[in-house]
């Protein structure tokens, strides 16, 4: 399994953010797979991509502006920045 095939599989899983389960074996096992290889750069790239994809899925769940502001504040963003 290459990085591009991993990304494609994760794209399929995360198309509908309501169905995303972070306990999915693919998400859990990606580090185990790449830790066998000596590709730290590839692992870091895939890690950044997965984190960005999970943030995108979470953002889609926060559909209303009020919900987005409230959740951003709950996560520690200053209120004036959250309102932006």
PDB file of N, CA, C and O in Angstrom:
ATOM      1  N   UNK A   1       0.854  -1.178   0.000  1.00  0.00           N
ATOM      2  CA  UNK A   1       0.000   0.000   0.000  1.00  0.00           C
ATOM      3  C   UNK A   1       0.896   1.236   0.000  1.00  0.00           C
ATOM      4  O   UNK A   1       1.753   1.387   0.870  1.00  0.00           O
ATOM      5  N   UNK A   2       0.700   2.096  -0.955  1.00  0.00           N
ATOM      6  CA  UNK A   2       1.500   3.313  -1.045  1.00  0.00           C
ATOM      7  C   UNK A   2       0.762   4.462  -0.379  1.00  0.00           C
ATOM      8  O   UNK A   2      -0.392   4.336   0.031  1.00  0.00           O
ATOM      9  N   UNK A   3       1.460   5.583  -0.284  1.00  0.00           N
ATOM     10  CA  UNK A   3       0.826   6.759   0.331  1.00  0.00           C
ATOM     11  C   UNK A   3      -0.380   7.199  -0.477  1.00  0.00           C
ATOM     12  O   UNK A   3      -1.419   7.537   0.089  1.00  0.00           O
ATOM     13  N   UNK A   4      -0.249   7.196  -1.804  1.00  0.00           N
ATOM     14  CA  UNK A   4      -1.372   7.649  -2.625  1.00  0.00           C
ATOM     15  C   UNK A   4      -2.567   6.708  -2.491  1.00  0.00           C
ATOM     16  O   UNK A   4      -3.708   7.171  -2.468  1.00  0.00           O
ATOM     17  N   UNK A   5      -2.330   5.394  -2.402  1.00  0.00           N
ATOM     18  CA  UNK A   5      -3.458   4.479  -2.239  1.00  0.00           C
ATOM     19  C   UNK A   5      -4.064   4.614  -0.842  1.00  0.00           C
ATOM     20  O   UNK A   5      -5.271   4.448  -0.671  1.00  0.00           O
ATOM     21  N   UNK A   6      -3.225   4.915   0.159  1.00  0.00           N
ATOM     22  CA  UNK A   6      -3.738   5.158   1.513  1.00  0.00           C
ATOM     23  C   UNK A   6      -4.625   6.392   1.521  1.00  0.00           C
ATOM     24  O   UNK A   6      -5.696   6.396   2.128  1.00  0.00           O
ATOM     25  N   UNK A   7      -4.167   7.443   0.839  1.00  0.00           N
ATOM     26  CA  UNK A   7      -4.964   8.672   0.781  1.00  0.00           C
ATOM     27  C   UNK A   7      -6.289   8.430   0.072  1.00  0.00           C
ATOM     28  O   UNK A   7      -7.329   8.930   0.503  1.00  0.00           O
ATOM     29  N   UNK A   8      -6.254   7.663  -1.014  1.00  0.00           N
ATOM     30  CA  UNK A   8      -7.493   7.387  -1.746  1.00  0.00           C
ATOM     31  C   UNK A   8      -8.479   6.625  -0.868  1.00  0.00           C
ATOM     32  O   UNK A   8      -9.670   6.937  -0.853  1.00  0.00           O
ATOM     33  N   UNK A   9      -7.991   5.632  -0.142  1.00  0.00           N
ATOM     34  CA  UNK A   9      -8.852   4.848   0.740  1.00  0.00           C
ATOM     35  C   UNK A   9      -9.427   5.726   1.856  1.00  0.00           C
ATOM     36  O   UNK A   9     -10.607   5.613   2.188  1.00  0.00           O
ATOM     37  N   UNK A  10      -8.602   6.594   2.431  1.00  0.00           N
ATOM     38  CA  UNK A  10      -9.079   7.496   3.480  1.00  0.00           C
ATOM     39  C   UNK A  10     -10.055   8.525   2.926  1.00  0.00           C
ATOM     40  O   UNK A  10     -10.989   8.932   3.618  1.00  0.00           O
ATOM     41  N   UNK A  11      -9.844   8.948   1.682  1.00  0.00           N
ATOM     42  CA  UNK A  11     -10.799   9.857   1.046  1.00  0.00           C
ATOM     43  C   UNK A  11     -12.163   9.196   0.940  1.00  0.00           C
ATOM     44  O   UNK A  11     -13.187   9.820   1.218  1.00  0.00           O
ATOM     45  N   UNK A  12     -12.174   7.928   0.537  1.00  0.00           N
ATOM     46  CA  UNK A  12     -13.442   7.201   0.428  1.00  0.00           C
ATOM     47  C   UNK A  12     -14.132   7.109   1.781  1.00  0.00           C
ATOM     48  O   UNK A  12     -15.343   7.306   1.881  1.00  0.00           O
ATOM     49  N   UNK A  13     -13.363   6.812   2.820  1.00  0.00           N
ATOM     50  CA  UNK A  13     -13.924   6.676   4.156  1.00  0.00           C
ATOM     51  C   UNK A  13     -14.479   7.997   4.656  1.00  0.00           C
ATOM     52  O   UNK A  13     -15.522   8.020   5.308  1.00  0.00           O
ATOM     53  N   UNK A  14     -13.796   9.103   4.360  1.00  0.00           N
ATOM     54  CA  UNK A  14     -14.173  10.389   4.946  1.00  0.00           C
ATOM     55  C   UNK A  14     -15.016  11.257   4.019  1.00  0.00           C
ATOM     56  O   UNK A  14     -15.188  12.445   4.292  1.00  0.00           O
ATOM     57  N   UNK A  15     -15.547  10.698   2.928  1.00  0.00           N
ATOM     58  CA  UNK A  15     -16.411  11.495   2.056  1.00  0.00           C
ATOM     59  C   UNK A  15     -17.609  12.038   2.820  1.00  0.00           C
ATOM     60  O   UNK A  15     -17.928  13.224   2.743  1.00  0.00           O
ATOM     61  N   UNK A  16     -18.259  11.159   3.551  1.00  0.00           N
ATOM     62  CA  UNK A  16     -19.402  11.568   4.354  1.00  0.00           C
ATOM     63  C   UNK A  16     -18.929  11.655   5.796  1.00  0.00           C
ATOM     64  O   UNK A  16     -18.756  10.635   6.463  1.00  0.00           O
ATOM     65  N   UNK A  17     -18.720  12.876   6.275  1.00  0.00           N
ATOM     66  CA  UNK A  17     -18.093  13.070   7.581  1.00  0.00           C
ATOM     67  C   UNK A  17     -18.933  12.505   8.723  1.00  0.00           C
ATOM     68  O   UNK A  17     -18.397  12.230   9.797  1.00  0.00           O
ATOM     69  N   UNK A  18     -20.217  12.329   8.518  1.00  0.00           N
ATOM     70  CA  UNK A  18     -21.046  11.766   9.590  1.00  0.00           C
ATOM     71  C   UNK A  18     -20.730  10.297   9.825  1.00  0.00           C
ATOM     72  O   UNK A  18     -20.958   9.777  10.918  1.00  0.00           O
ATOM     73  N   UNK A  19     -20.205   9.622   8.800  1.00  0.00           N
ATOM     74  CA  UNK A  19     -19.912   8.201   8.913  1.00  0.00           C
ATOM     75  C   UNK A  19     -18.468   7.938   9.318  1.00  0.00           C
ATOM     76  O   UNK A  19     -18.076   6.779   9.456  1.00  0.00           O
ATOM     77  N   UNK A  20     -17.670   8.977   9.511  1.00  0.00           N
ATOM     78  CA  UNK A  20     -16.264   8.805   9.827  1.00  0.00           C
ATOM     79  C   UNK A  20     -16.095   8.255  11.231  1.00  0.00           C
ATOM     80  O   UNK A  20     -16.651   8.779  12.195  1.00  0.00           O
ATOM     81  N   UNK A  21     -15.325   7.203  11.323  1.00  0.00           N
ATOM     82  CA  UNK A  21     -15.051   6.583  12.608  1.00  0.00           C
ATOM     83  C   UNK A  21     -13.547   6.557  12.786  1.00  0.00           C
ATOM     84  O   UNK A  21     -12.850   5.859  12.050  1.00  0.00           O
ATOM     85  N   UNK A  22     -13.030   7.312  13.760  1.00  0.00           N
ATOM     86  CA  UNK A  22     -11.580   7.376  13.917  1.00  0.00           C
ATOM     87  C   UNK A  22     -11.017   6.083  14.483  1.00  0.00           C
ATOM     88  O   UNK A  22      -9.798   5.936  14.579  1.00  0.00           O
ATOM     89  N   UNK A  23     -11.872   5.148  14.859  1.00  0.00           N
ATOM     90  CA  UNK A  23     -11.413   3.836  15.304  1.00  0.00           C
ATOM     91  C   UNK A  23     -11.218   2.891  14.127  1.00  0.00           C
ATOM     92  O   UNK A  23     -10.928   1.710  14.315  1.00  0.00           O
ATOM     93  N   UNK A  24     -11.375   3.410  12.913  1.00  0.00           N
ATOM     94  CA  UNK A  24     -11.204   2.604  11.711  1.00  0.00           C
ATOM     95  C   UNK A  24      -9.798   2.014  11.663  1.00  0.00           C
ATOM     96  O   UNK A  24      -8.824   2.719  11.926  1.00  0.00           O
ATOM     97  N   UNK A  25      -9.684   0.739  11.333  1.00  0.00           N
ATOM     98  CA  UNK A  25      -8.366   0.092  11.297  1.00  0.00           C
ATOM     99  C   UNK A  25      -7.385   0.755  10.340  1.00  0.00           C
ATOM    100  O   UNK A  25      -6.176   0.717  10.571  1.00  0.00           O
ATOM    101  N   UNK A  26      -7.884   1.356   9.282  1.00  0.00           N
ATOM    102  CA  UNK A  26      -6.985   2.021   8.338  1.00  0.00           C
ATOM    103  C   UNK A  26      -6.342   3.231   8.995  1.00  0.00           C
ATOM    104  O   UNK A  26      -5.141   3.456   8.845  1.00  0.00           O
ATOM    105  N   UNK A  27      -7.129   4.008   9.718  1.00  0.00           N
ATOM    106  CA  UNK A  27      -6.595   5.194  10.381  1.00  0.00           C
ATOM    107  C   UNK A  27      -5.658   4.789  11.516  1.00  0.00           C
ATOM    108  O   UNK A  27      -4.617   5.416  11.716  1.00  0.00           O
ATOM    109  N   UNK A  28      -6.021   3.753  12.252  1.00  0.00           N
ATOM    110  CA  UNK A  28      -5.186   3.304  13.355  1.00  0.00           C
ATOM    111  C   UNK A  28      -3.889   2.684  12.848  1.00  0.00           C
ATOM    112  O   UNK A  28      -2.823   2.908  13.422  1.00  0.00           O
ATOM    113  N   UNK A  29      -3.979   1.912  11.778  1.00  0.00           N
ATOM    114  CA  UNK A  29      -2.830   1.139  11.344  1.00  0.00           C
ATOM    115  C   UNK A  29      -1.861   1.825  10.411  1.00  0.00           C
ATOM    116  O   UNK A  29      -0.836   1.235  10.068  1.00  0.00           O
ATOM    117  N   UNK A  30      -2.139   3.055   9.981  1.00  0.00           N
ATOM    118  CA  UNK A  30      -1.240   3.672   8.989  1.00  0.00           C
ATOM    119  C   UNK A  30       0.160   3.850   9.559  1.00  0.00           C
ATOM    120  O   UNK A  30       1.143   3.655   8.843  1.00  0.00           O
ATOM    121  N   UNK A  31       0.270   4.212  10.814  1.00  0.00           N
ATOM    122  CA  UNK A  31       1.596   4.426  11.406  1.00  0.00           C
ATOM    123  C   UNK A  31       2.339   3.109  11.556  1.00  0.00           C
ATOM    124  O   UNK A  31       3.549   3.045  11.343  1.00  0.00           O
ATOM    125  N   UNK A  32       1.616   2.061  11.923  1.00  0.00           N
ATOM    126  CA  UNK A  32       2.265   0.756  12.042  1.00  0.00           C
ATOM    127  C   UNK A  32       2.841   0.317  10.701  1.00  0.00           C
ATOM    128  O   UNK A  32       3.939  -0.234  10.635  1.00  0.00           O
ATOM    129  N   UNK A  33       2.096   0.564   9.647  1.00  0.00           N
ATOM    130  CA  UNK A  33       2.569   0.172   8.326  1.00  0.00           C
ATOM    131  C   UNK A  33       3.822   0.955   7.934  1.00  0.00           C
ATOM    132  O   UNK A  33       4.813   0.376   7.491  1.00  0.00           O
ATOM    133  N   UNK A  34       3.766   2.273   8.103  1.00  0.00           N
ATOM    134  CA  UNK A  34       4.881   3.104   7.659  1.00  0.00           C
ATOM    135  C   UNK A  34       6.052   3.107   8.642  1.00  0.00           C
ATOM    136  O   UNK A  34       7.151   3.532   8.288  1.00  0.00           O
ATOM    137  N   UNK A  35       5.829   2.639   9.867  1.00  0.00           N
ATOM    138  CA  UNK A  35       6.947   2.583  10.800  1.00  0.00           C
ATOM    139  C   UNK A  35       7.925   1.478  10.413  1.00  0.00           C
ATOM    140  O   UNK A  35       9.094   1.517  10.798  1.00  0.00           O
ATOM    141  N   UNK A  36       7.452   0.502   9.657  1.00  0.00           N
ATOM    142  CA  UNK A  36       8.341  -0.559   9.182  1.00  0.00           C
ATOM    143  C   UNK A  36       9.331  -0.016   8.156  1.00  0.00           C
ATOM    144  O   UNK A  36      10.472  -0.471   8.074  1.00  0.00           O
ATOM    145  N   UNK A  37       8.887   0.944   7.392  1.00  0.00           N
ATOM    146  CA  UNK A  37       9.751   1.546   6.388  1.00  0.00           C
ATOM    147  C   UNK A  37      10.553   2.673   7.033  1.00  0.00           C
ATOM    148  O   UNK A  37      10.205   3.168   8.105  1.00  0.00           O
ATOM    149  N   UNK A  38      11.600   3.055   6.381  1.00  0.00           N
ATOM    150  CA  UNK A  38      12.409   4.150   6.919  1.00  0.00           C
ATOM    151  C   UNK A  38      12.044   5.447   6.205  1.00  0.00           C
ATOM    152  O   UNK A  38      12.920   6.166   5.725  1.00  0.00           O
ATOM    153  N   UNK A  39      10.774   5.738   6.139  1.00  0.00           N
ATOM    154  CA  UNK A  39      10.295   6.907   5.417  1.00  0.00           C
ATOM    155  C   UNK A  39       9.672   7.927   6.336  1.00  0.00           C
ATOM    156  O   UNK A  39       8.465   8.160   6.276  1.00  0.00           O
ATOM    157  N   UNK A  40      10.468   8.536   7.180  1.00  0.00           N
ATOM    158  CA  UNK A  40       9.944   9.515   8.131  1.00  0.00           C
ATOM    159  C   UNK A  40       9.230  10.658   7.415  1.00  0.00           C
ATOM    160  O   UNK A  40       8.190  11.132   7.871  1.00  0.00           O
ATOM    161  N   UNK A  41       9.794  11.093   6.294  1.00  0.00           N
ATOM    162  CA  UNK A  41       9.184  12.194   5.547  1.00  0.00           C
ATOM    163  C   UNK A  41       7.784  11.795   5.065  1.00  0.00           C
ATOM    164  O   UNK A  41       6.847  12.590   5.136  1.00  0.00           O
ATOM    165  N   UNK A  42       7.652  10.565   4.577  1.00  0.00           N
ATOM    166  CA  UNK A  42       6.353  10.107   4.096  1.00  0.00           C
ATOM    167  C   UNK A  42       5.351   9.977   5.240  1.00  0.00           C
ATOM    168  O   UNK A  42       4.171  10.291   5.081  1.00  0.00           O
ATOM    169  N   UNK A  43       5.830   9.510   6.391  1.00  0.00           N
ATOM    170  CA  UNK A  43       4.941   9.403   7.557  1.00  0.00           C
ATOM    171  C   UNK A  43       4.456  10.778   8.000  1.00  0.00           C
ATOM    172  O   UNK A  43       3.280  10.952   8.320  1.00  0.00           O
ATOM    173  N   UNK A  44       5.361  11.753   8.019  1.00  0.00           N
ATOM    174  CA  UNK A  44       4.978  13.109   8.430  1.00  0.00           C
ATOM    175  C   UNK A  44       4.004  13.716   7.434  1.00  0.00           C
ATOM    176  O   UNK A  44       3.057  14.395   7.828  1.00  0.00           O
ATOM    177  N   UNK A  45       4.229  13.478   6.150  1.00  0.00           N
ATOM    178  CA  UNK A  45       3.325  14.000   5.125  1.00  0.00           C
ATOM    179  C   UNK A  45       1.938  13.384   5.277  1.00  0.00           C
ATOM    180  O   UNK A  45       0.932  14.091   5.223  1.00  0.00           O
ATOM    181  N   UNK A  46       1.886  12.079   5.465  1.00  0.00           N
ATOM    182  CA  UNK A  46       0.604  11.408   5.631  1.00  0.00           C
ATOM    183  C   UNK A  46      -0.078  11.854   6.925  1.00  0.00           C
ATOM    184  O   UNK A  46      -1.300  12.005   6.956  1.00  0.00           O
ATOM    185  N   UNK A  47       0.684  12.063   7.976  1.00  0.00           N
ATOM    186  CA  UNK A  47       0.134  12.537   9.240  1.00  0.00           C
ATOM    187  C   UNK A  47      -0.513  13.905   9.072  1.00  0.00           C
ATOM    188  O   UNK A  47      -1.622  14.138   9.555  1.00  0.00           O
ATOM    189  N   UNK A  48       0.185  14.813   8.383  1.00  0.00           N
ATOM    190  CA  UNK A  48      -0.391  16.148   8.124  1.00  0.00           C
ATOM    191  C   UNK A  48      -1.681  16.030   7.320  1.00  0.00           C
ATOM    192  O   UNK A  48      -2.662  16.718   7.601  1.00  0.00           O
ATOM    193  N   UNK A  49      -1.673  15.159   6.324  1.00  0.00           N
ATOM    194  CA  UNK A  49      -2.840  15.011   5.459  1.00  0.00           C
ATOM    195  C   UNK A  49      -4.024  14.457   6.254  1.00  0.00           C
ATOM    196  O   UNK A  49      -5.148  14.941   6.117  1.00  0.00           O
ATOM    197  N   UNK A  50      -3.767  13.433   7.091  1.00  0.00           N
ATOM    198  CA  UNK A  50      -4.843  12.836   7.883  1.00  0.00           C
ATOM    199  C   UNK A  50      -5.416  13.851   8.862  1.00  0.00           C
ATOM    200  O   UNK A  50      -6.635  13.941   9.012  1.00  0.00           O
ATOM    201  N   UNK A  51      -4.558  14.616   9.530  1.00  0.00           N
ATOM    202  CA  UNK A  51      -5.041  15.625  10.474  1.00  0.00           C
ATOM    203  C   UNK A  51      -5.885  16.681   9.772  1.00  0.00           C
ATOM    204  O   UNK A  51      -6.918  17.098  10.297  1.00  0.00           O
ATOM    205  N   UNK A  52      -5.455  17.116   8.589  1.00  0.00           N
ATOM    206  CA  UNK A  52      -6.214  18.110   7.827  1.00  0.00           C
ATOM    207  C   UNK A  52      -7.568  17.531   7.428  1.00  0.00           C
ATOM    208  O   UNK A  52      -8.584  18.225   7.483  1.00  0.00           O
ATOM    209  N   UNK A  53      -7.581  16.264   7.028  1.00  0.00           N
ATOM    210  CA  UNK A  53      -8.824  15.617   6.612  1.00  0.00           C
ATOM    211  C   UNK A  53      -9.789  15.483   7.800  1.00  0.00           C
ATOM    212  O   UNK A  53     -10.989  15.711   7.648  1.00  0.00           O
ATOM    213  N   UNK A  54      -9.279  15.120   8.962  1.00  0.00           N
ATOM    214  CA  UNK A  54     -10.130  15.008  10.150  1.00  0.00           C
ATOM    215  C   UNK A  54     -10.682  16.366  10.570  1.00  0.00           C
ATOM    216  O   UNK A  54     -11.836  16.470  10.986  1.00  0.00           O
ATOM    217  N   UNK A  55      -9.839  17.427  10.458  1.00  0.00           N
ATOM    218  CA  UNK A  55     -10.338  18.781  10.766  1.00  0.00           C
ATOM    219  C   UNK A  55     -11.456  19.165   9.805  1.00  0.00           C
ATOM    220  O   UNK A  55     -12.442  19.779  10.211  1.00  0.00           O
ATOM    221  N   UNK A  56     -11.305  18.806   8.529  1.00  0.00           N
ATOM    222  CA  UNK A  56     -12.322  19.122   7.536  1.00  0.00           C
ATOM    223  C   UNK A  56     -13.632  18.411   7.879  1.00  0.00           C
ATOM    224  O   UNK A  56     -14.707  19.003   7.783  1.00  0.00           O
ATOM    225  N   UNK A  57     -13.540  17.155   8.275  1.00  0.00           N
ATOM    226  CA  UNK A  57     -14.749  16.403   8.631  1.00  0.00           C
ATOM    227  C   UNK A  57     -15.428  17.003   9.852  1.00  0.00           C
ATOM    228  O   UNK A  57     -16.653  17.116   9.894  1.00  0.00           O
ATOM    229  N   UNK A  58     -14.640  17.383  10.838  1.00  0.00           N
ATOM    230  CA  UNK A  58     -15.201  17.992  12.049  1.00  0.00           C
ATOM    231  C   UNK A  58     -15.851  19.339  11.706  1.00  0.00           C
ATOM    232  O   UNK A  58     -16.925  19.649  12.222  1.00  0.00           O
ATOM    233  N   UNK A  59     -15.219  20.134  10.851  1.00  0.00           N
ATOM    234  CA  UNK A  59     -15.753  21.447  10.462  1.00  0.00           C
ATOM    235  C   UNK A  59     -17.082  21.289   9.743  1.00  0.00           C
ATOM    236  O   UNK A  59     -17.985  22.109   9.913  1.00  0.00           O
ATOM    237  N   UNK A  60     -17.207  20.234   8.938  1.00  0.00           N
ATOM    238  CA  UNK A  60     -18.476  20.002   8.237  1.00  0.00           C
ATOM    239  C   UNK A  60     -19.605  19.673   9.204  1.00  0.00           C
ATOM    240  O   UNK A  60     -20.765  19.984   8.936  1.00  0.00           O
ATOM    241  N   UNK A  61     -19.272  19.049  10.319  1.00  0.00           N
ATOM    242  CA  UNK A  61     -20.300  18.720  11.305  1.00  0.00           C
ATOM    243  C   UNK A  61     -20.824  19.971  11.997  1.00  0.00           C
ATOM    244  O   UNK A  61     -21.968  19.994  12.452  1.00  0.00           O
ATOM    245  N   UNK A  62     -20.007  21.004  12.081  1.00  0.00           N
ATOM    246  CA  UNK A  62     -20.409  22.261  12.700  1.00  0.00           C
ATOM    247  C   UNK A  62     -21.039  23.144  11.629  1.00  0.00           C
ATOM    248  O   UNK A  62     -20.397  24.066  11.127  1.00  0.00           O
ATOM    249  N   UNK A  63     -22.277  22.870  11.282  1.00  0.00           N
ATOM    250  CA  UNK A  63     -22.903  23.519  10.131  1.00  0.00           C
ATOM    251  C   UNK A  63     -23.290  24.976  10.394  1.00  0.00           C
ATOM    252  O   UNK A  63     -23.130  25.830   9.522  1.00  0.00           O
ATOM    253  N   UNK A  64     -23.793  25.255  11.586  1.00  0.00           N
ATOM    254  CA  UNK A  64     -24.249  26.612  11.875  1.00  0.00           C
ATOM    255  C   UNK A  64     -23.101  27.458  12.410  1.00  0.00           C
ATOM    256  O   UNK A  64     -22.199  26.959  13.082  1.00  0.00           O
ATOM    257  N   UNK A  65     -23.155  28.747  12.096  1.00  0.00           N
ATOM    258  CA  UNK A  65     -22.115  29.678  12.536  1.00  0.00           C
ATOM    259  C   UNK A  65     -22.026  29.701  14.062  1.00  0.00           C
ATOM    260  O   UNK A  65     -20.930  29.715  14.623  1.00  0.00           O
ATOM    261  N   UNK A  66     -23.168  29.706  14.723  1.00  0.00           N
ATOM    262  CA  UNK A  66     -23.190  29.748  16.182  1.00  0.00           C
ATOM    263  C   UNK A  66     -22.480  28.520  16.763  1.00  0.00           C
ATOM    264  O   UNK A  66     -21.733  28.630  17.735  1.00  0.00           O
ATOM    265  N   UNK A  67     -22.717  27.363  16.166  1.00  0.00           N
ATOM    266  CA  UNK A  67     -22.069  26.126  16.628  1.00  0.00           C
ATOM    267  C   UNK A  67     -20.571  26.200  16.417  1.00  0.00           C
ATOM    268  O   UNK A  67     -19.803  25.788  17.286  1.00  0.00           O
ATOM    269  N   UNK A  68     -20.143  26.721  15.274  1.00  0.00           N
ATOM    270  CA  UNK A  68     -18.713  26.847  14.988  1.00  0.00           C
ATOM    271  C   UNK A  68     -18.032  27.761  16.001  1.00  0.00           C
ATOM    272  O   UNK A  68     -16.964  27.436  16.520  1.00  0.00           O
ATOM    273  N   UNK A  69     -18.654  28.906  16.279  1.00  0.00           N
ATOM    274  CA  UNK A  69     -18.079  29.859  17.232  1.00  0.00           C
ATOM    275  C   UNK A  69     -17.997  29.236  18.618  1.00  0.00           C
ATOM    276  O   UNK A  69     -16.969  29.335  19.289  1.00  0.00           O
ATOM    277  N   UNK A  70     -19.084  28.593  19.047  1.00  0.00           N
ATOM    278  CA  UNK A  70     -19.126  27.990  20.377  1.00  0.00           C
ATOM    279  C   UNK A  70     -18.054  26.893  20.509  1.00  0.00           C
ATOM    280  O   UNK A  70     -17.364  26.825  21.526  1.00  0.00           O
ATOM    281  N   UNK A  71     -17.918  26.053  19.504  1.00  0.00           N
ATOM    282  CA  UNK A  71     -16.937  24.966  19.568  1.00  0.00           C
ATOM    283  C   UNK A  71     -15.507  25.481  19.487  1.00  0.00           C
ATOM    284  O   UNK A  71     -14.614  24.933  20.134  1.00  0.00           O
ATOM    285  N   UNK A  72     -15.279  26.528  18.702  1.00  0.00           N
ATOM    286  CA  UNK A  72     -13.935  27.105  18.637  1.00  0.00           C
ATOM    287  C   UNK A  72     -13.539  27.696  19.992  1.00  0.00           C
ATOM    288  O   UNK A  72     -12.405  27.527  20.440  1.00  0.00           O
ATOM    289  N   UNK A  73     -14.470  28.383  20.633  1.00  0.00           N
ATOM    290  CA  UNK A  73     -14.202  28.949  21.957  1.00  0.00           C
ATOM    291  C   UNK A  73     -13.942  27.815  22.955  1.00  0.00           C
ATOM    292  O   UNK A  73     -13.042  27.913  23.790  1.00  0.00           O
ATOM    293  N   UNK A  74     -14.729  26.743  22.866  1.00  0.00           N
ATOM    294  CA  UNK A  74     -14.545  25.600  23.755  1.00  0.00           C
ATOM    295  C   UNK A  74     -13.165  24.964  23.560  1.00  0.00           C
ATOM    296  O   UNK A  74     -12.596  24.416  24.504  1.00  0.00           O
ATOM    297  N   UNK A  75     -12.630  25.037  22.342  1.00  0.00           N
ATOM    298  CA  UNK A  75     -11.314  24.481  22.052  1.00  0.00           C
ATOM    299  C   UNK A  75     -10.167  25.418  22.441  1.00  0.00           C
ATOM    300  O   UNK A  75      -8.998  25.054  22.313  1.00  0.00           O
ATOM    301  N   UNK A  76     -10.500  26.625  22.917  1.00  0.00           N
ATOM    302  CA  UNK A  76      -9.465  27.508  23.409  1.00  0.00           C
ATOM    303  C   UNK A  76      -9.129  28.693  22.517  1.00  0.00           C
ATOM    304  O   UNK A  76      -8.177  29.424  22.791  1.00  0.00           O
ATOM    305  N   UNK A  77      -9.900  28.891  21.450  1.00  0.00           N
ATOM    306  CA  UNK A  77      -9.685  30.048  20.590  1.00  0.00           C
ATOM    307  C   UNK A  77     -10.293  31.266  21.279  1.00  0.00           C
ATOM    308  O   UNK A  77     -11.383  31.176  21.844  1.00  0.00           O
ATOM    309  N   UNK A  78      -9.611  32.387  21.237  1.00  0.00           N
ATOM    310  CA  UNK A  78     -10.141  33.605  21.862  1.00  0.00           C
ATOM    311  C   UNK A  78     -11.447  33.999  21.168  1.00  0.00           C
ATOM    312  O   UNK A  78     -11.564  33.878  19.948  1.00  0.00           O
ATOM    313  N   UNK A  79     -12.424  34.468  21.941  1.00  0.00           N
ATOM    314  CA  UNK A  79     -13.740  34.784  21.360  1.00  0.00           C
ATOM    315  C   UNK A  79     -13.697  35.756  20.177  1.00  0.00           C
ATOM    316  O   UNK A  79     -14.411  35.563  19.194  1.00  0.00           O
ATOM    317  N   UNK A  80     -12.860  36.806  20.266  1.00  0.00           N
ATOM    318  CA  UNK A  80     -12.835  37.766  19.152  1.00  0.00           C
ATOM    319  C   UNK A  80     -12.288  37.106  17.876  1.00  0.00           C
ATOM    320  O   UNK A  80     -12.706  37.465  16.775  1.00  0.00           O
ATOM    321  N   UNK A  81     -11.376  36.167  18.005  1.00  0.00           N
ATOM    322  CA  UNK A  81     -10.864  35.457  16.825  1.00  0.00           C
ATOM    323  C   UNK A  81     -11.891  34.446  16.322  1.00  0.00           C
ATOM    324  O   UNK A  81     -12.034  34.245  15.116  1.00  0.00           O
ATOM    325  N   UNK A  82     -12.603  33.813  17.249  1.00  0.00           N
ATOM    326  CA  UNK A  82     -13.625  32.827  16.859  1.00  0.00           C
ATOM    327  C   UNK A  82     -14.743  33.497  16.054  1.00  0.00           C
ATOM    328  O   UNK A  82     -15.304  32.886  15.144  1.00  0.00           O
ATOM    329  N   UNK A  83     -15.067  34.748  16.386  1.00  0.00           N
ATOM    330  CA  UNK A  83     -16.124  35.451  15.668  1.00  0.00           C
ATOM    331  C   UNK A  83     -15.700  35.837  14.262  1.00  0.00           C
ATOM    332  O   UNK A  83     -16.548  36.049  13.394  1.00  0.00           O
ATOM    333  N   UNK A  84     -14.402  35.931  14.028  1.00  0.00           N
ATOM    334  CA  UNK A  84     -13.926  36.255  12.696  1.00  0.00           C
ATOM    335  C   UNK A  84     -14.246  35.128  11.749  1.00  0.00           C
ATOM    336  O   UNK A  84     -13.924  35.207  10.564  1.00  0.00           O
TER     337      UNK A  84
END
